[in-house]
Each structure stands twice: as structure tokens, then as C-alpha cells.
Amino acid sequence: MRLFVELGHASAIALILISVCGIAQAGTVPDNWRFGTSEDGLVTASLYATNKLITGGGALSYSPILTIACRANGEPHWTEWLQLNDAVSASRKITMSITVDQESKFDESWSVGPRGRMLVRDGADGIRRLVAANRLQLSWRFGLLAGRGEADFDLAGFGEAVSQVAGNCNTDPP
């Protein structure tokens, strides 16, 4: 009987420690986010997709990277982009299909960045809509015959990441 009482006390202490550690970590950014600041004042937070895209004739795979950014110099300018290893065939604009938290899919026009390996959307409104979201799904065409690319993101910690970027950018979050 004494063994059960001691195990009960140990379990209670363990639960209290777990609760306290959980409370201490609330409001922190999960480890899946990567932060950076460049010399020209660009503050970024990046997140890898949970899925992989196949490249190199099926021999290699990679996860696209979603990045949110704010430029600290001058008026803060918010941007989001998707980094790819494979280039899209479009040269200026591309239609991105977006689903936030399993809601209805909608289309947006994104700019095609350097060498077609970056899809870019400027403005705080795109970032603002994701602050309370849990999941983001992006879909686009690589080219007329090349098929579609898809990226699925678990947005845990997105709001905290935006707050950290805004703080480092000396501006309010979108």
C-alpha cells in the first residue's frame, strides 16, 4: 500500500512539473520556425512544408519553405514568399490556389521571383489572414505540361513568429 501512495505522490509531482513547464512555454515560438535578419534590414521567419515535392526525375525530394518578412529600414513593408527548388515556367505572375484551415479554396496572383524558384506576395493582408490559422495549403502549376506543386504548412506558432518579426522590425504586427 505504501508503494501506491509513493507512486501517487510521484505522479502528482510529475503532473505539476509538466503543467508548469507547459505554462512557461506558452507564447514561445515552436522550434520549427527559423528567424533571420539581413544586412539590408530584412527580418524573416521561415517554415518548412510538412510535405515533400519530388525533383530531379524522382531521385530527390524537398520541402518548400514559406517565409514571412518585414523590412526594418524605412516604412515597414510586409512580404511572404514560397521558396522552391524547381522553377516554374511562368515569368511574371502565377496563380496560387490557397486553402486556409480547410475553408473554401481561393486563387491569388503571386509574382514569380528570381529564376522562377520563388513565388512572392507583397502586403500585410496575406500575413494577417494566417495569424489565427492552423493550416495553410498552397497549390500552383509548375508549367503547362509539368503538373501542379502543392505545399502544406502546419502554422503552429505563426502568430508568435509574426510578433517576433514585427518586434525586430520595430512595427506593429499586421
GURO-659477 format. One record per residue: residue number from 1; residue in three letters; x, z, y of N, C-alpha, C, CB in turn. Coordinates in nm, 2 decimals, padded with zeros to 4 digits. Glycine has a CB too. Layout:
BEGIN
{site NUM; ala; {X; Z; Y}; {X; Z; Y}; {X; Z; Y}; {X; Z; Y}} ...
END
This chain:
BEGIN
{site 1; met; {00.08; 00.00; -00.12}; {00.00; 00.00; 00.00}; {00.09; 00.00; 00.13}; {-00.09; 00.12; 00.00}} {site 2; arg; {00.19; 00.08; 00.12}; {00.28; 00.09; 00.24}; {00.34; -00.05; 00.27}; {00.40; 00.19; 00.21}} {site 3; leu; {00.37; -00.13; 00.16}; {00.43; -00.26; 00.18}; {00.33; -00.35; 00.26}; {00.46; -00.33; 00.05}} {site 4; phe; {00.20; -00.34; 00.23}; {00.10; -00.42; 00.30}; {00.09; -00.38; 00.45}; {-00.04; -00.41; 00.23}} {site 5; val; {00.10; -00.25; 00.48}; {00.09; -00.21; 00.61}; {00.22; -00.26; 00.69}; {00.09; -00.05; 00.62}} {site 6; glu; {00.33; -00.25; 00.63}; {00.45; -00.30; 00.70}; {00.45; -00.45; 00.72}; {00.58; -00.27; 00.62}} {site 7; leu; {00.40; -00.53; 00.62}; {00.38; -00.67; 00.64}; {00.28; -00.70; 00.75}; {00.33; -00.73; 00.50}} {site 8; gly; {00.17; -00.62; 00.76}; {00.07; -00.64; 00.86}; {00.13; -00.62; 01.00}; {-00.04; -00.54; 00.84}} {site 9; his; {00.22; -00.51; 01.01}; {00.28; -00.49; 01.14}; {00.38; -00.60; 01.17}; {00.36; -00.36; 01.14}} {site 10; ala; {00.45; -00.65; 01.08}; {00.55; -00.76; 01.10}; {00.47; -00.89; 01.14}; {00.63; -00.79; 00.97}} {site 11; ser; {00.36; -00.91; 01.07}; {00.28; -01.03; 01.11}; {00.22; -01.02; 01.25}; {00.16; -01.05; 01.01}} {site 12; ala; {00.18; -00.90; 01.29}; {00.12; -00.88; 01.42}; {00.23; -00.90; 01.53}; {00.06; -00.74; 01.44}} {site 13; ile; {00.35; -00.85; 01.50}; {00.46; -00.87; 01.60}; {00.50; -01.02; 01.61}; {00.58; -00.79; 01.55}} {site 14; ala; {00.50; -01.09; 01.49}; {00.53; -01.23; 01.49}; {00.42; -01.31; 01.57}; {00.54; -01.29; 01.35}} {site 15; leu; {00.30; -01.28; 01.56}; {00.19; -01.34; 01.63}; {00.20; -01.32; 01.78}; {00.05; -01.30; 01.59}} {site 16; ile; {00.24; -01.20; 01.82}; {00.26; -01.16; 01.96}; {00.37; -01.24; 02.02}; {00.28; -01.01; 01.98}} {site 17; leu; {00.49; -01.25; 01.94}; {00.60; -01.33; 01.99}; {00.57; -01.48; 02.00}; {00.72; -01.31; 01.90}} {site 18; ile; {00.49; -01.53; 01.91}; {00.45; -01.67; 01.91}; {00.37; -01.69; 02.04}; {00.38; -01.71; 01.79}} {site 19; ser; {00.27; -01.60; 02.06}; {00.19; -01.62; 02.18}; {00.26; -01.61; 02.31}; {00.08; -01.51; 02.18}} {site 20; val; {00.35; -01.52; 02.32}; {00.43; -01.50; 02.44}; {00.52; -01.63; 02.46}; {00.52; -01.38; 02.43}} {site 21; cys; {00.58; -01.68; 02.36}; {00.67; -01.80; 02.37}; {00.58; -01.92; 02.41}; {00.74; -01.83; 02.24}} {site 22; gly; {00.46; -01.93; 02.36}; {00.37; -02.04; 02.39}; {00.33; -02.03; 02.54}; {00.25; -02.03; 02.30}} {site 23; ile; {00.31; -01.91; 02.59}; {00.27; -01.89; 02.73}; {00.39; -01.93; 02.82}; {00.22; -01.75; 02.76}} {site 24; ala; {00.51; -01.88; 02.78}; {00.63; -01.91; 02.86}; {00.65; -02.06; 02.87}; {00.75; -01.84; 02.80}} {site 25; gln; {00.62; -02.14; 02.76}; {00.64; -02.28; 02.77}; {00.53; -02.36; 02.83}; {00.67; -02.33; 02.63}} {site 26; ala; {00.42; -02.30; 02.86}; {00.31; -02.37; 02.92}; {00.36; -02.43; 03.06}; {00.18; -02.29; 02.94}} {site 27; gly; {00.32; -02.55; 03.09}; {00.36; -02.61; 03.22}; {00.50; -02.67; 03.21}; {00.36; -02.50; 03.32}} {site 28; thr; {00.57; -02.67; 03.10}; {00.70; -02.73; 03.09}; {00.68; -02.87; 03.04}; {00.80; -02.65; 03.01}} {site 29; val; {00.77; -02.96; 03.06}; {00.77; -03.10; 03.02}; {00.82; -03.10; 02.87}; {00.85; -03.19; 03.11}} {site 30; pro; {00.75; -03.16; 02.78}; {00.79; -03.18; 02.64}; {00.93; -03.25; 02.63}; {00.69; -03.25; 02.56}} {site 31; asp; {01.00; -03.23; 02.52}; {01.13; -03.29; 02.50}; {01.13; -03.44; 02.49}; {01.19; -03.24; 02.38}} {site 32; asn; {01.01; -03.50; 02.47}; {01.01; -03.65; 02.46}; {01.02; -03.72; 02.59}; {00.88; -03.69; 02.39}} {site 33; trp; {01.03; -03.66; 02.70}; {01.05; -03.72; 02.83}; {01.19; -03.72; 02.87}; {00.96; -03.65; 02.94}} {site 34; arg; {01.24; -03.83; 02.93}; {01.38; -03.84; 02.98}; {01.37; -03.87; 03.13}; {01.45; -03.95; 02.91}} {site 35; phe; {01.45; -03.79; 03.21}; {01.45; -03.80; 03.35}; {01.58; -03.85; 03.40}; {01.42; -03.66; 03.41}} {site 36; gly; {01.57; -03.92; 03.52}; {01.69; -03.97; 03.58}; {01.68; -03.99; 03.73}; {01.73; -04.10; 03.51}} {site 37; thr; {01.79; -04.00; 03.80}; {01.79; -04.02; 03.94}; {01.91; -04.12; 03.96}; {01.81; -03.89; 04.03}} {site 38; ser; {01.88; -04.23; 04.03}; {01.99; -04.33; 04.06}; {02.05; -04.31; 04.19}; {01.94; -04.47; 04.04}} {site 39; glu; {02.16; -04.37; 04.22}; {02.23; -04.36; 04.35}; {02.14; -04.41; 04.47}; {02.36; -04.43; 04.34}} {site 40; asp; {02.05; -04.50; 04.44}; {01.97; -04.56; 04.54}; {01.84; -04.48; 04.57}; {01.94; -04.70; 04.51}} {site 41; gly; {01.83; -04.36; 04.50}; {01.72; -04.27; 04.53}; {01.60; -04.29; 04.44}; {01.67; -04.29; 04.67}} {site 42; leu; {01.61; -04.37; 04.33}; {01.50; -04.39; 04.24}; {01.50; -04.27; 04.14}; {01.52; -04.53; 04.17}} {site 43; val; {01.39; -04.20; 04.14}; {01.37; -04.09; 04.05}; {01.27; -04.14; 03.93}; {01.31; -03.96; 04.12}} {site 44; thr; {01.31; -04.12; 03.81}; {01.24; -04.17; 03.70}; {01.21; -04.07; 03.59}; {01.31; -04.29; 03.63}} {site 45; ala; {01.10; -04.10; 03.52}; {01.07; -04.02; 03.39}; {01.02; -04.13; 03.29}; {00.95; -03.91; 03.42}} {site 46; ser; {01.09; -04.12; 03.17}; {01.06; -04.23; 03.07}; {01.02; -04.17; 02.94}; {01.19; -04.31; 03.05}} {site 47; leu; {00.94; -04.24; 02.87}; {00.87; -04.20; 02.74}; {00.88; -04.32; 02.64}; {00.73; -04.15; 02.76}} {site 48; tyr; {00.92; -04.29; 02.52}; {00.92; -04.39; 02.42}; {00.78; -04.40; 02.35}; {01.03; -04.36; 02.31}} {site 49; ala; {00.75; -04.53; 02.32}; {00.62; -04.55; 02.25}; {00.63; -04.49; 02.11}; {00.59; -04.70; 02.23}} {site 50; thr; {00.51; -04.45; 02.05}; {00.51; -04.39; 01.92}; {00.52; -04.50; 01.81}; {00.38; -04.31; 01.90}} {site 51; asn; {00.50; -04.63; 01.85}; {00.51; -04.73; 01.75}; {00.63; -04.81; 01.77}; {00.38; -04.83; 01.76}} {site 52; lys; {00.66; -04.90; 01.68}; {00.78; -04.99; 01.69}; {00.74; -05.13; 01.69}; {00.87; -04.97; 01.56}} {site 53; leu; {00.82; -05.22; 01.76}; {00.80; -05.36; 01.77}; {00.91; -05.42; 01.68}; {00.80; -05.42; 01.91}} {site 54; ile; {00.88; -05.52; 01.61}; {00.98; -05.59; 01.53}; {01.05; -05.70; 01.61}; {00.92; -05.65; 01.40}} {site 55; thr; {01.18; -05.71; 01.60}; {01.26; -05.81; 01.67}; {01.37; -05.87; 01.58}; {01.32; -05.75; 01.80}} {site 56; gly; {01.43; -05.97; 01.63}; {01.54; -06.03; 01.55}; {01.50; -06.09; 01.42}; {01.65; -05.93; 01.53}} {site 57; gly; {01.39; -06.16; 01.41}; {01.34; -06.22; 01.29}; {01.30; -06.11; 01.19}; {01.45; -06.30; 01.23}} {site 58; gly; {01.26; -06.00; 01.23}; {01.21; -05.89; 01.14}; {01.32; -05.80; 01.10}; {01.15; -05.95; 01.03}} {site 59; ala; {01.44; -05.82; 01.14}; {01.55; -05.73; 01.09}; {01.57; -05.60; 01.17}; {01.68; -05.81; 01.10}} {site 60; leu; {01.52; -05.60; 01.29}; {01.54; -05.48; 01.37}; {01.40; -05.44; 01.43}; {01.63; -05.51; 01.49}} {site 61; ser; {01.39; -05.31; 01.47}; {01.27; -05.27; 01.53}; {01.31; -05.17; 01.65}; {01.17; -05.20; 01.44}} {site 62; tyr; {01.22; -05.16; 01.75}; {01.25; -05.07; 01.86}; {01.12; -05.02; 01.92}; {01.33; -05.15; 01.97}} {site 63; ser; {01.12; -04.92; 01.99}; {01.01; -04.86; 02.06}; {01.02; -04.90; 02.21}; {01.00; -04.71; 02.05}} {site 64; pro; {00.91; -04.97; 02.26}; {00.91; -04.99; 02.41}; {00.91; -04.86; 02.49}; {00.78; -05.07; 02.45}} {site 65; ile; {00.96; -04.87; 02.61}; {00.97; -04.75; 02.69}; {00.89; -04.76; 02.82}; {01.12; -04.72; 02.73}} {site 66; leu; {00.80; -04.66; 02.84}; {00.72; -04.65; 02.96}; {00.80; -04.57; 03.06}; {00.58; -04.60; 02.93}} {site 67; thr; {00.81; -04.62; 03.18}; {00.88; -04.54; 03.29}; {00.79; -04.53; 03.41}; {01.02; -04.60; 03.32}} {site 68; ile; {00.79; -04.41; 03.47}; {00.72; -04.39; 03.60}; {00.84; -04.36; 03.70}; {00.61; -04.28; 03.60}} {site 69; ala; {00.82; -04.41; 03.82}; {00.93; -04.39; 03.91}; {00.88; -04.38; 04.06}; {01.03; -04.51; 03.91}} {site 70; cys; {00.96; -04.31; 04.14}; {00.93; -04.29; 04.28}; {01.06; -04.31; 04.35}; {00.87; -04.15; 04.31}} {site 71; arg; {01.06; -04.38; 04.46}; {01.18; -04.40; 04.54}; {01.19; -04.29; 04.65}; {01.19; -04.54; 04.60}} {site 72; ala; {01.29; -04.21; 04.65}; {01.30; -04.10; 04.75}; {01.34; -04.14; 04.89}; {01.41; -04.00; 04.70}} {site 73; asn; {01.41; -04.25; 04.90}; {01.46; -04.30; 05.03}; {01.34; -04.37; 05.10}; {01.58; -04.39; 05.02}} {site 74; gly; {01.32; -04.33; 05.22}; {01.21; -04.39; 05.30}; {01.07; -04.35; 05.25}; {01.21; -04.55; 05.29}} {site 75; glu; {00.97; -04.43; 05.27}; {00.84; -04.39; 05.22}; {00.84; -04.39; 05.07}; {00.73; -04.49; 05.28}} {site 76; pro; {00.79; -04.29; 05.01}; {00.79; -04.29; 04.86}; {00.70; -04.41; 04.81}; {00.73; -04.15; 04.80}} {site 77; his; {00.76; -04.47; 04.71}; {00.70; -04.59; 04.65}; {00.69; -04.56; 04.50}; {00.78; -04.72; 04.69}} {site 78; trp; {00.57; -04.55; 04.44}; {00.55; -04.53; 04.30}; {00.54; -04.66; 04.22}; {00.42; -04.45; 04.28}} {site 79; thr; {00.60; -04.66; 04.11}; {00.60; -04.78; 04.02}; {00.60; -04.73; 03.88}; {00.73; -04.87; 04.05}} {site 80; glu; {00.54; -04.81; 03.79}; {00.55; -04.79; 03.65}; {00.60; -04.92; 03.58}; {00.42; -04.74; 03.59}} {site 81; trp; {00.67; -04.91; 03.47}; {00.71; -05.03; 03.40}; {00.73; -05.01; 03.26}; {00.84; -05.08; 03.46}} {site 82; leu; {00.72; -05.12; 03.18}; {00.74; -05.12; 03.04}; {00.86; -05.19; 03.01}; {00.61; -05.18; 02.96}} {site 83; gln; {00.96; -05.13; 02.94}; {01.09; -05.19; 02.91}; {01.08; -05.24; 02.76}; {01.21; -05.09; 02.92}} {site 84; leu; {01.12; -05.37; 02.75}; {01.11; -05.43; 02.61}; {01.25; -05.49; 02.58}; {01.01; -05.55; 02.62}} {site 85; asn; {01.27; -05.50; 02.45}; {01.40; -05.57; 02.40}; {01.38; -05.72; 02.39}; {01.44; -05.51; 02.27}} {site 86; asp; {01.26; -05.76; 02.36}; {01.22; -05.91; 02.35}; {01.16; -05.95; 02.48}; {01.13; -05.93; 02.23}} {site 87; ala; {01.20; -06.07; 02.53}; {01.15; -06.12; 02.65}; {01.01; -06.19; 02.63}; {01.25; -06.22; 02.71}} {site 88; val; {00.93; -06.18; 02.73}; {00.80; -06.25; 02.74}; {00.83; -06.39; 02.80}; {00.69; -06.17; 02.82}} {site 89; ser; {00.75; -06.48; 02.77}; {00.77; -06.62; 02.82}; {00.72; -06.64; 02.96}; {00.71; -06.72; 02.73}} {site 90; ala; {00.64; -06.55; 03.01}; {00.58; -06.56; 03.15}; {00.70; -06.54; 03.25}; {00.47; -06.46; 03.17}} {site 91; ser; {00.68; -06.60; 03.36}; {00.79; -06.59; 03.46}; {00.76; -06.50; 03.58}; {00.83; -06.72; 03.51}} {site 92; arg; {00.63; -06.49; 03.62}; {00.60; -06.41; 03.74}; {00.50; -06.30; 03.71}; {00.54; -06.50; 03.84}} {site 93; lys; {00.38; -06.33; 03.65}; {00.28; -06.24; 03.62}; {00.24; -06.25; 03.48}; {00.15; -06.26; 03.71}} {site 94; ile; {00.19; -06.14; 03.42}; {00.14; -06.13; 03.29}; {00.01; -06.04; 03.28}; {00.25; -06.08; 03.19}} {site 95; thr; {-00.08; -06.08; 03.20}; {-00.20; -06.00; 03.18}; {-00.17; -05.89; 03.08}; {-00.32; -06.08; 03.14}} {site 96; met; {-00.19; -05.76; 03.12}; {-00.17; -05.65; 03.04}; {-00.31; -05.59; 03.01}; {-00.08; -05.54; 03.10}} {site 97; ser; {-00.34; -05.57; 02.88}; {-00.46; -05.51; 02.83}; {-00.43; -05.36; 02.82}; {-00.52; -05.57; 02.70}} {site 98; ile; {-00.52; -05.28; 02.88}; {-00.49; -05.13; 02.88}; {-00.61; -05.05; 02.83}; {-00.46; -05.09; 03.03}} {site 99; thr; {-00.58; -04.95; 02.75}; {-00.68; -04.86; 02.70}; {-00.63; -04.72; 02.72}; {-00.71; -04.88; 02.55}} {site 100; val; {-00.70; -04.64; 02.79}; {-00.67; -04.50; 02.82}; {-00.76; -04.41; 02.75}; {-00.67; -04.47; 02.98}} {site 101; asp; {-00.71; -04.32; 02.66}; {-00.79; -04.23; 02.58}; {-00.91; -04.29; 02.51}; {-00.84; -04.12; 02.68}} {site 102; gln; {-00.89; -04.40; 02.44}; {-00.99; -04.47; 02.36}; {-01.11; -04.51; 02.44}; {-01.03; -04.37; 02.25}} {site 103; glu; {-01.10; -04.52; 02.57}; {-01.21; -04.57; 02.66}; {-01.21; -04.72; 02.65}; {-01.19; -04.53; 02.81}} {site 104; ser; {-01.29; -04.79; 02.73}; {-01.30; -04.93; 02.72}; {-01.17; -05.00; 02.77}; {-01.42; -04.98; 02.81}} {site 105; lys; {-01.14; -05.11; 02.70}; {-01.01; -05.18; 02.74}; {-01.04; -05.26; 02.87}; {-00.97; -05.27; 02.62}} {site 106; phe; {-00.94; -05.27; 02.95}; {-00.95; -05.35; 03.07}; {-00.82; -05.42; 03.09}; {-00.98; -05.26; 03.20}} {site 107; asp; {-00.82; -05.53; 03.17}; {-00.70; -05.61; 03.20}; {-00.65; -05.59; 03.34}; {-00.73; -05.75; 03.17}} {site 108; glu; {-00.52; -05.59; 03.35}; {-00.45; -05.59; 03.48}; {-00.34; -05.69; 03.48}; {-00.39; -05.44; 03.51}} {site 109; ser; {-00.30; -05.73; 03.60}; {-00.19; -05.82; 03.62}; {-00.06; -05.74; 03.65}; {-00.22; -05.93; 03.73}} {site 110; trp; {00.04; -05.76; 03.57}; {00.17; -05.69; 03.59}; {00.27; -05.80; 03.62}; {00.21; -05.61; 03.47}} {site 111; ser; {00.37; -05.76; 03.70}; {00.48; -05.85; 03.73}; {00.58; -05.86; 03.61}; {00.55; -05.81; 03.86}} {site 112; val; {00.64; -05.97; 03.59}; {00.75; -05.98; 03.49}; {00.88; -05.96; 03.56}; {00.74; -06.12; 03.42}} {site 113; gly; {00.96; -05.86; 03.51}; {01.09; -05.83; 03.57}; {01.20; -05.91; 03.52}; {01.12; -05.68; 03.54}} {site 114; pro; {01.32; -05.87; 03.54}; {01.44; -05.94; 03.51}; {01.45; -05.99; 03.36}; {01.57; -05.86; 03.54}} {site 115; arg; {01.48; -06.11; 03.34}; {01.50; -06.17; 03.21}; {01.37; -06.16; 03.12}; {01.62; -06.11; 03.14}} {site 116; gly; {01.26; -06.12; 03.18}; {01.13; -06.11; 03.10}; {01.12; -05.99; 03.01}; {01.11; -06.24; 03.02}} {site 117; arg; {01.21; -05.90; 03.03}; {01.22; -05.78; 02.94}; {01.16; -05.65; 03.01}; {01.36; -05.75; 02.90}} {site 118; met; {01.10; -05.67; 03.12}; {01.04; -05.56; 03.19}; {00.91; -05.60; 03.25}; {01.14; -05.50; 03.30}} {site 119; leu; {00.80; -05.53; 03.23}; {00.67; -05.56; 03.28}; {00.64; -05.45; 03.38}; {00.56; -05.57; 03.17}} {site 120; val; {00.61; -05.48; 03.51}; {00.61; -05.39; 03.62}; {00.48; -05.38; 03.69}; {00.72; -05.42; 03.72}} {site 121; arg; {00.43; -05.26; 03.73}; {00.31; -05.25; 03.81}; {00.34; -05.15; 03.92}; {00.19; -05.20; 03.72}} {site 122; asp; {00.33; -05.19; 04.04}; {00.35; -05.11; 04.16}; {00.23; -05.03; 04.20}; {00.41; -05.19; 04.28}} {site 123; gly; {00.24; -04.92; 04.26}; {00.13; -04.84; 04.31}; {00.10; -04.71; 04.24}; {00.01; -04.93; 04.31}} {site 124; ala; {00.06; -04.61; 04.32}; {00.03; -04.48; 04.27}; {-00.10; -04.47; 04.18}; {00.02; -04.38; 04.38}} {site 125; asp; {-00.19; -04.57; 04.20}; {-00.32; -04.56; 04.13}; {-00.30; -04.57; 03.98}; {-00.41; -04.67; 04.18}} {site 126; gly; {-00.21; -04.65; 03.93}; {-00.19; -04.66; 03.79}; {-00.14; -04.53; 03.73}; {-00.09; -04.78; 03.76}} {site 127; ile; {-00.05; -04.47; 03.80}; {00.00; -04.34; 03.75}; {-00.10; -04.23; 03.76}; {00.13; -04.30; 03.83}} {site 128; arg; {-00.18; -04.23; 03.87}; {-00.29; -04.13; 03.89}; {-00.39; -04.13; 03.78}; {-00.36; -04.16; 04.02}} {site 129; arg; {-00.42; -04.25; 03.73}; {-00.52; -04.25; 03.62}; {-00.47; -04.20; 03.49}; {-00.57; -04.40; 03.60}} {site 130; leu; {-00.34; -04.18; 03.47}; {-00.28; -04.13; 03.35}; {-00.25; -03.98; 03.35}; {-00.16; -04.20; 03.32}} {site 131; val; {-00.26; -03.92; 03.47}; {-00.22; -03.77; 03.48}; {-00.31; -03.69; 03.38}; {-00.24; -03.73; 03.62}} {site 132; ala; {-00.43; -03.71; 03.37}; {-00.52; -03.63; 03.28}; {-00.54; -03.69; 03.14}; {-00.65; -03.61; 03.35}} {site 133; ala; {-00.47; -03.80; 03.12}; {-00.49; -03.88; 02.99}; {-00.40; -03.82; 02.88}; {-00.46; -04.03; 03.01}} {site 134; asn; {-00.45; -03.84; 02.76}; {-00.37; -03.80; 02.64}; {-00.30; -03.92; 02.57}; {-00.46; -03.73; 02.54}} {site 135; arg; {-00.36; -04.04; 02.58}; {-00.30; -04.15; 02.51}; {-00.32; -04.28; 02.60}; {-00.38; -04.17; 02.38}} {site 136; leu; {-00.22; -04.37; 02.59}; {-00.22; -04.49; 02.66}; {-00.18; -04.60; 02.56}; {-00.12; -04.49; 02.78}} {site 137; gln; {-00.26; -04.71; 02.55}; {-00.23; -04.82; 02.47}; {-00.22; -04.95; 02.56}; {-00.34; -04.84; 02.36}} {site 138; leu; {-00.11; -05.02; 02.54}; {-00.08; -05.14; 02.62}; {-00.07; -05.26; 02.52}; {00.05; -05.13; 02.71}} {site 139; ser; {-00.12; -05.37; 02.56}; {-00.11; -05.49; 02.48}; {-00.09; -05.61; 02.57}; {-00.24; -05.51; 02.40}} {site 140; trp; {00.00; -05.71; 02.53}; {00.03; -05.82; 02.61}; {00.07; -05.93; 02.52}; {00.15; -05.79; 02.71}} {site 141; arg; {00.08; -06.06; 02.57}; {00.12; -06.17; 02.49}; {00.27; -06.20; 02.53}; {00.04; -06.30; 02.53}} {site 142; phe; {00.35; -06.21; 02.42}; {00.49; -06.25; 02.44}; {00.50; -06.39; 02.49}; {00.57; -06.23; 02.31}} {site 143; gly; {00.41; -06.48; 02.44}; {00.41; -06.62; 02.47}; {00.30; -06.69; 02.40}; {00.55; -06.68; 02.43}} {site 144; leu; {00.29; -06.82; 02.43}; {00.17; -06.89; 02.37}; {00.17; -06.89; 02.22}; {00.18; -07.04; 02.42}} {site 145; leu; {00.28; -06.90; 02.16}; {00.29; -06.90; 02.01}; {00.35; -06.78; 01.95}; {00.37; -07.02; 01.96}} {site 146; ala; {00.40; -06.69; 02.04}; {00.48; -06.57; 01.99}; {00.40; -06.45; 01.95}; {00.58; -06.53; 02.10}} {site 147; gly; {00.27; -06.45; 01.98}; {00.18; -06.34; 01.94}; {00.18; -06.23; 02.05}; {00.23; -06.28; 01.82}} {site 148; arg; {00.12; -06.12; 02.01}; {00.10; -06.01; 02.10}; {00.19; -05.89; 02.07}; {-00.05; -05.96; 02.09}} {site 149; gly; {00.22; -05.82; 02.18}; {00.30; -05.70; 02.17}; {00.21; -05.58; 02.20}; {00.42; -05.70; 02.26}} {site 150; glu; {00.23; -05.47; 02.13}; {00.15; -05.35; 02.16}; {00.24; -05.23; 02.17}; {00.04; -05.33; 02.05}} {site 151; ala; {00.20; -05.14; 02.26}; {00.28; -05.02; 02.27}; {00.17; -04.90; 02.28}; {00.37; -05.02; 02.40}} {site 152; asp; {00.20; -04.80; 02.21}; {00.11; -04.68; 02.20}; {00.19; -04.56; 02.25}; {00.05; -04.66; 02.06}} {site 153; phe; {00.13; -04.49; 02.35}; {00.21; -04.37; 02.40}; {00.13; -04.25; 02.39}; {00.24; -04.40; 02.55}} {site 154; asp; {00.19; -04.14; 02.34}; {00.13; -04.01; 02.34}; {00.17; -03.95; 02.48}; {00.18; -03.92; 02.22}} {site 155; leu; {00.08; -03.92; 02.57}; {00.11; -03.88; 02.70}; {00.12; -03.73; 02.72}; {00.00; -03.93; 02.79}} {site 156; ala; {00.15; -03.66; 02.62}; {00.17; -03.51; 02.63}; {00.27; -03.48; 02.74}; {00.21; -03.45; 02.49}} {site 157; gly; {00.24; -03.40; 02.83}; {00.33; -03.37; 02.94}; {00.34; -03.46; 03.06}; {00.47; -03.35; 02.88}} {site 158; phe; {00.25; -03.56; 03.06}; {00.25; -03.67; 03.16}; {00.24; -03.60; 03.30}; {00.15; -03.77; 03.14}} {site 159; gly; {00.14; -03.52; 03.32}; {00.11; -03.45; 03.45}; {00.23; -03.37; 03.49}; {-00.01; -03.36; 03.44}} {site 160; glu; {00.30; -03.30; 03.40}; {00.42; -03.22; 03.44}; {00.53; -03.32; 03.47}; {00.46; -03.13; 03.32}} {site 161; ala; {00.55; -03.43; 03.40}; {00.65; -03.53; 03.43}; {00.63; -03.58; 03.57}; {00.65; -03.64; 03.33}} {site 162; val; {00.51; -03.62; 03.61}; {00.48; -03.67; 03.74}; {00.51; -03.57; 03.85}; {00.33; -03.72; 03.75}} {site 163; ser; {00.47; -03.44; 03.82}; {00.50; -03.34; 03.92}; {00.65; -03.32; 03.94}; {00.44; -03.20; 03.87}} {site 164; gln; {00.73; -03.33; 03.83}; {00.87; -03.32; 03.84}; {00.93; -03.43; 03.92}; {00.94; -03.31; 03.70}} {site 165; val; {00.89; -03.56; 03.89}; {00.94; -03.67; 03.96}; {00.90; -03.66; 04.11}; {00.88; -03.80; 03.90}} {site 166; ala; {00.78; -03.62; 04.14}; {00.73; -03.61; 04.28}; {00.81; -03.50; 04.35}; {00.58; -03.57; 04.29}} {site 167; gly; {00.84; -03.39; 04.29}; {00.93; -03.29; 04.35}; {01.07; -03.34; 04.38}; {00.94; -03.17; 04.25}} {site 168; asn; {01.12; -03.41; 04.29}; {01.26; -03.47; 04.31}; {01.26; -03.58; 04.41}; {01.32; -03.52; 04.18}} {site 169; cys; {01.14; -03.63; 04.43}; {01.12; -03.74; 04.53}; {01.08; -03.69; 04.67}; {01.02; -03.85; 04.47}} {site 170; asn; {01.05; -03.56; 04.68}; {01.01; -03.50; 04.80}; {00.87; -03.56; 04.85}; {01.11; -03.51; 04.91}} {site 171; thr; {00.78; -03.57; 04.76}; {00.65; -03.62; 04.79}; {00.54; -03.56; 04.70}; {00.64; -03.78; 04.77}} {site 172; asp; {00.42; -03.58; 04.74}; {00.31; -03.52; 04.66}; {00.28; -03.61; 04.54}; {00.18; -03.51; 04.74}} {site 173; pro; {00.24; -03.55; 04.42}; {00.21; -03.64; 04.31}; {00.09; -03.73; 04.34}; {00.17; -03.55; 04.19}} {site 174; pro; {00.08; -03.84; 04.28}; {-00.04; -03.93; 04.31}; {-00.17; -03.87; 04.25}; {-00.01; -04.07; 04.25}} 
END
